[in-house]
């Protein structure tokens, strides 16, 4: 049996970060994802992230599969195929 560690950061969901600029959120998220990657995670999860350009920036920098949270916003960015093209490996729903 194998174990898959999907490390999660809630910068785009948390109230604590609501007043942060887009740049601050990106920088904090990237810093955390790179730390998770270095620590041995198998995948990275950023729920609340809905900006396709930010997703592309992250997937071009990280080496692990990126997981985002499903929602109606996906249709606004071109659907699942657009997310796949942007480098998203997994879309989750709760």
GIDA-V297630 format. One record per backbone hydrogen bond with DSSP energy under -1.0 kcal/mol. NH is the residue of the N-H (numbers start at 0). CO is the residue of the C=O. If there is no record, write none. Layout:
NH & CO
NH & CO
//
This chain:
6 & 42
8 & 44
12 & 9
13 & 9
16 & 13
17 & 14
19 & 16
24 & 20
25 & 21
26 & 22
27 & 23
28 & 24
29 & 25
30 & 26
31 & 27
32 & 28
33 & 29
34 & 30
35 & 31
36 & 32
37 & 33
38 & 34
39 & 36
40 & 35
41 & 4
42 & 4
43 & 64
44 & 6
45 & 66
48 & 45
54 & 50
55 & 51
56 & 52
57 & 53
58 & 54
59 & 55
60 & 57
61 & 57
66 & 43
67 & 89
69 & 91
73 & 70
76 & 73
78 & 73
82 & 78
83 & 79
84 & 80
85 & 81
86 & 83
87 & 82
88 & 65
89 & 65
91 & 67
//
